[in-house]
Amino acid sequence: MERNDVITADNLTKRFGDFTAVDAISFSVRRGEIFGFLGANGAGKSTAMRMLCGLSVPTSGHASVAGCDVARESEKVKRHIGYMSQRFSLYNDMTVRQNIALFAGIYGLSSSQIKERCRELAETLAFEKEFDMPVAVLPLGQQQKLSFAVATIHSPEVVFLDEPTGGVDPLTRRQFWEMIYKAADEGTTVFVTTHYMDEAEYCHRVSIMVDGKIEALGTPGELKAMFNAAGMDEVFRFLARRATRQ
């Protein structure tokens, strides 16, 4: 692993019986990098992300996250990462403040740290009025921003975002990406999947999976030049058409 590489994968493979979901993928991600991990449904990206998060054991190959082996040190991996899924995972019947305090406590923050983080997030998210309201009353966009804030409340080395902006309006998506850039500027590595190709343009580098393999990896500019494409949507559609499995 290079000194600035926070994620590495070397021939990482996952099989389910005779089916190879992830087929010997290799890549690395640097500290503070926003890394887009793209692929059509069924390409294998979710399975790969589960292995990197320590939630699934690789069949073969090797991967490390924040210096921890994902197969041998899965619990240690979980202490160094944040995770936000496309399905909102906070407690709707609890207030914003209660959710923040709960998850901060789970991540091991002290009472004084929790109090300080609540103060910071109320200001950062502009949630002063909503802070003691149930999460259920918040618009989806605010819920997603809160979920990201909770996923990074313990200042993880890596945060995994699984289609985090699904269903939110364009303005909220831009605001969400401002939060991503701020986290990256502060040194957090952001590993993100998305089906919005305009968001792929915001990433420092992008990989595209097809049938369990990484078919392209580079900066958005490099990929557009490589495939003589006007935008990432065109690159993605060109590669996705190569898929043979459903």
C-alpha positions in Angstrom: 0.0 0.0 0.0 1.3 3.5 -0.9 1.5 5.8 2.0 -1.5 7.9 0.9 -3.7 4.9 -0.2 -6.5 4.4 2.2 -8.3 1.7 0.2 -6.6 -1.0 -1.8 -8.0 -4.0 -3.6 -5.9 -6.7 -5.3 -7.7 -9.3 -7.4 -10.7 -9.0 -5.0 -13.2 -11.7 -5.9 -16.6 -12.9 -4.6 -18.3 -16.0 -5.8 -21.7 -17.4 -4.9 -21.6 -21.0 -6.0 -20.9 -21.0 -9.7 -21.7 -17.3 -10.0 -18.8 -14.8 -9.8 -20.3 -11.5 -8.6 -17.0 -9.7 -8.3 -14.2 -10.9 -10.6 -10.6 -10.1 -9.6 -10.9 -6.3 -9.3 -7.8 -4.3 -8.4 -7.6 -0.5 -7.6 -6.5 1.9 -4.9 -8.0 5.1 -3.5 -6.0 7.9 -1.9 -6.6 9.8 1.3 -9.1 12.7 0.7 -10.1 11.4 -2.7 -13.7 11.3 -3.9 -13.9 8.0 -5.8 -16.9 7.2 -7.9 -17.7 3.5 -8.1 -20.2 3.0 -10.9 -22.0 0.2 -12.6 -25.4 -0.9 -13.8 -27.6 -2.9 -11.5 -26.1 -6.4 -11.3 -22.6 -5.3 -12.2 -21.2 -6.3 -8.8 -20.6 -2.9 -7.2 -22.8 -3.4 -4.1 -21.1 -6.8 -3.4 -17.7 -5.2 -3.8 -18.7 -2.4 -1.4 -19.9 -4.9 1.2 -16.6 -6.6 1.1 -14.7 -3.3 1.6 -17.0 -2.5 4.5 -16.2 -5.8 6.3 -19.7 -7.1 5.8 -18.9 -9.9 3.4 -15.8 -12.1 3.3 -13.9 -12.3 -0.1 -13.7 -15.6 -1.8 -10.2 -14.8 -2.9 -7.9 -11.8 -3.4 -7.1 -9.2 -0.9 -8.3 -5.8 0.2 -7.5 -3.3 3.0 -9.3 -0.2 4.3 -7.6 2.3 6.6 -4.8 -0.2 7.0 -7.1 -3.1 8.1 -7.5 -6.3 6.2 -11.2 -6.7 5.3 -11.1 -10.5 5.7 -9.1 -10.8 8.9 -10.0 -7.5 10.6 -13.6 -6.8 9.6 -14.6 -5.4 13.0 -11.6 -3.1 13.0 -12.5 -1.9 9.5 -16.0 -0.9 10.8 -14.4 1.3 13.5 -12.5 3.4 10.8 -15.4 3.9 8.4 -18.7 5.6 8.0 -21.5 4.2 5.9 -24.7 5.7 4.4 -27.0 3.6 2.3 -29.6 4.7 -0.2 -32.3 3.7 2.3 -32.6 6.2 5.1 -31.5 4.5 8.3 -32.0 6.9 11.1 -34.9 6.6 13.6 -37.9 8.6 12.4 -39.7 8.7 15.8 -36.6 10.2 17.5 -35.6 13.9 17.2 -32.6 15.1 15.2 -30.8 15.7 18.5 -31.5 12.3 19.8 -30.4 10.6 16.6 -27.1 12.5 16.6 -26.5 11.7 20.3 -27.4 8.0 19.8 -25.0 7.4 16.9 -22.3 9.5 18.3 -22.4 7.4 21.4 -22.3 4.2 19.4 -19.2 5.5 17.7 -17.6 6.1 21.1 -17.8 9.9 21.4 -17.8 11.2 25.0 -20.7 13.3 26.5 -18.8 16.5 26.0 -17.9 15.6 22.4 -21.5 14.7 21.7 -22.7 18.1 23.0 -20.1 19.9 20.9 -21.0 17.9 17.8 -24.7 18.7 18.3 -23.9 22.4 18.5 -21.7 22.2 15.3 -24.2 20.2 13.3 -27.1 22.4 14.3 -25.2 25.3 12.8 -23.7 23.5 9.8 -27.0 21.9 8.7 -29.0 25.0 9.6 -31.3 22.8 11.6 -31.7 25.1 14.7 -35.5 25.1 14.4 -35.8 21.4 13.5 -33.2 20.1 16.1 -35.8 18.9 18.6 -38.4 17.7 16.0 -38.8 14.1 15.0 -36.8 13.1 12.0 -40.0 12.0 10.2 -41.1 15.6 9.7 -38.0 16.6 7.8 -38.0 16.8 4.0 -36.1 13.9 2.3 -33.2 16.2 1.4 -32.7 17.3 5.0 -33.0 13.7 6.1 -30.2 12.7 3.6 -27.9 15.5 4.8 -28.5 14.5 8.4 -27.7 10.9 7.5 -24.4 12.0 6.0 -23.6 14.1 9.0 -24.2 11.1 11.3 -22.2 8.8 9.1 -19.2 11.1 9.5 -19.8 12.3 13.0 -16.8 10.3 14.3 -14.4 11.7 11.6 -13.9 8.4 9.9 -11.0 7.8 7.5 -13.3 6.6 4.9 -17.1 7.1 4.3 -19.0 4.8 1.9 -22.0 6.3 0.3 -24.4 4.0 -1.5 -26.5 6.1 -3.9 -26.9 8.8 -1.3 -28.9 11.3 -3.3 -31.6 9.1 -4.8 -34.9 10.8 -5.0 -33.8 14.3 -3.9 -34.1 17.5 -5.9 -31.2 19.0 -7.9 -30.6 21.9 -5.4 -30.4 19.5 -2.5 -28.0 17.2 -4.5 -25.7 20.2 -5.0 -25.8 21.0 -1.3 -25.1 17.4 -0.5 -22.1 17.4 -2.7 -20.8 20.5 -1.0 -20.8 18.4 2.2 -18.9 15.7 0.4 -16.3 18.1 -0.8 -15.9 19.6 2.7 -15.3 16.1 4.1 -12.8 15.3 1.4 -11.0 18.6 2.0 -10.7 17.6 5.7 -9.0 14.4 4.7 -11.9 11.9 4.6 -11.9 9.5 1.7 -15.3 9.4 0.0 -16.3 6.2 -1.8 -19.5 6.8 -3.6 -21.9 4.9 -5.9 -24.4 6.8 -7.9 -26.7 6.5 -10.9 -26.5 10.2 -11.6 -23.8 10.7 -14.3 -23.6 14.4 -13.6 -22.4 13.4 -10.1 -19.7 11.2 -11.6 -18.3 14.4 -13.0 -17.8 15.7 -9.5 -15.5 12.8 -8.5 -11.8 13.0 -8.6 -11.6 9.5 -10.2 -14.3 7.1 -11.4 -14.3 3.3 -12.0 -17.0 1.6 -14.0 -17.9 -2.1 -13.4 -19.4 -4.4 -16.0 -20.2 -8.0 -15.3 -18.2 -8.1 -12.1 -15.0 -6.5 -13.6 -13.7 -3.0 -13.7 -13.8 -2.0 -17.3 -12.6 1.6 -17.0 -10.9 3.7 -14.3 -9.6 7.3 -14.4 -10.6 10.9 -14.0 -13.8 12.0 -15.7 -11.7 13.9 -18.2 -9.5 10.9 -18.9 -12.5 8.6 -19.4 -14.3 11.0 -21.7 -11.1 11.4 -23.8 -10.6 7.6 -23.8 -14.1 6.9 -25.2 -14.4 10.1 -27.3 -17.5 11.1 -25.3 -19.0 14.4 -24.5 -20.1 13.4 -20.9 -19.9 10.6 -18.4 -23.4 9.5 -19.3 -22.1 8.6 -22.8 -19.1 6.7 -21.3 -21.4 4.8 -18.9 -23.9 3.9 -21.6 -21.2 2.7 -24.0 -19.7 0.4 -21.3 -23.0 -0.8 -19.9 -24.0 -2.1 -23.4 -21.1 -4.6 -23.1 -22.8 -6.4 -20.2 -23.8 -10.0 -20.9 -25.4 -10.9 -17.7 -28.8 -9.8 -16.5 
